[in-house]
Amino acid sequence: MECVKILEEQLFKTIVPAEEVAAIFVEPVQGEGGYLVPPKKFLDELAEVARRHGILLVCDEVQSGMGRTGKMFAYQHFGIDPDIVTLAKGIASGLPLSATVAKAQYMQWTPRLARLDLRWQPGLGRSRAGDHRAARRGTDRQRRRASGLHAGTHAELAGALSAQWATCAAWG
């Protein structure tokens, strides 16, 4: 599908290399502004792009999870296998609760990680336990990119993407 081709043919070549992308987030069924159900082919191809490049596939089930689409999770209608699933809202019948569920290989603690950051503990988010120097390096890197490393390409790409999205059958 054209929507997915944009990732490899334009974004990964002009904005960010695929090896620098950690995850692709997708709502299997979009719930804001009406319920938008993509063709199965869209999610199949998106999952394949993620697998091919070693990128995690994250399904956002905050709106559509917990049986709201007829199955426990909306992604189950499409036969994809996400690496991570985010849940909220329906998980606690209105109470403020959320969960991030991931495959065991991403959630298991290893001694190697402990040597990298002794403050890290299983289940504790990296944003709370991380090294402030690493966060600063990431922020500096983003600033350098925003200040001209890719200057001129953003406007051109935005126009090209707008034209491409208009031809995508899944989104109109």
N, C-alpha and C positions, 0 to 999 in steps of 0.2 A: 504494500500500500504506500501511496505517496507520503502519507504522514510519517511513517516509520523511516522511509528512505531519506527524509530530511536529516535525521540524526546522523547517519553515516556519510551521506554525500555532501552535506553542508556544515552542520554543527561541529562534527568531529574533525573536519578538515580546516575550518576557518576560525572557530571560537575556542574550542577546548579539545585536546586530543583524547581519544577514548580511554587511554590508560590513566588519565587524570580524573575520570568520572568514577565516583565510588558507588553511586546507586541511581536507579531510575525509579521515580515514584509515579504511581498511576492509581487512579480510582477505577476499578473495574466497571463500576456503574456510577456515573456522576450524578450527584443528588442535588446540586444547587441549580436553580434556574430551570427546573424540570428534570425528569430522569432521562439521562442520555445513556443509551446502551450501545457500545461500539460493536462492530462486526467481530466475530471470533477471529477472523484473519488478522485484525489489527493487534490484538493482544498476543496471538501466536507469534507474529513477526517481531513485536516488541520484546517478548521473552527470548526469542532467538538472537536478537541483536545483543541483549544483555549477556546471554550465555557465551556468545562468540567472543565478546570483548572482556569477559571476566568481571562484568558489572553486576552488582546486586540488584535484584528486582524486588521492589517494595510495593505491596498492595495496600492502599489506604482504604480500610473498611470501616472508618469512623461513621460514615453516613449509611452505608449499605450492608454492614455486617450484622451478625447475630440473628439470622433468619429473615431479614427484611426483604429478601429477593426470592424466597422460597427454598433456598439452601442456606446452610449455616453462614457461608461466606459467598459473596458475589463472584469471586474469582473461580469458584468451583463450577459455575455454569460454562466456563470457557476452557477448562481442562489445563490451565497453566499451573505451574508449581513455583510460587514466589519464595524468595529467600527470607523475607521479613513481611509480617502483617501488622498493621497498626489498628487498634480497636479503641472505641470509646462510645459514648452515648448509650447505645443499646446494651452494652455489657453490664450495666448496673441499674437499669430501669430509671434513669434520670439522676442518679447520684453522681457526683463528680469523680469518676474513675476512668482510667484508661490503661491500656496495656500495649506492649510491643512484644510480639511473639516472633521468634526466629528459629531457624534450623539449629540443631545442637552444635554443629561445627562453628557457628558464629557466637554462641553463647557460653561455651565452655572455657573455663579459666585454665591457663597453662602457666607453668613456672617461667617460661620465656617472657610472657607479658609482665610478670612481677618484676623482673630485672629491668625492664624498660621504665617502669614507673612504680615505685614501691607503694605509692598511695592508692593505687588502683585495687579495687576489690570486686569480685563477681557481683553483678547486679547494680553496681554504682555507676551512674552515667559518667562518661569521660569528661563532659563539660564541667562537672563539679570536681573531678579529681585530677584533671589534666594539668599539664605544665604551662604556666602563664607565658613562658618564653616561646613555646611552640605556637600558642595562640597568636602571639604577637607576630611571629614569622608569617603565619597564614594571613593575618590582616595586612601586613606590609606587602605581601605578594599580590593580594587582591587590589590594593591601592595602585601598585605599579601597573597592573593590567588595565585598571580603569583610567589611569592617567595617560594612556597613549600607546601602550604596547600593541593594542589592537585597534587604535584610533582609525576611524574611517570605515572599518569593516562592519561595525555594528549597524549603522544606518542602511548600508547596502544590503546586509543580511536581513534586516527587519523588513525591508521592502520585498525581498525575494521570498521570505517566509510567509508574509501576508498573501502573496500570490499563490504559493503552494498550498497554504491552509484552505484557501477558497476552493481548491480543486479536490480536497479530501472528502470523500463520500461520508465518512463517519461523523464529521462535524459540520457539514454543510458548506 
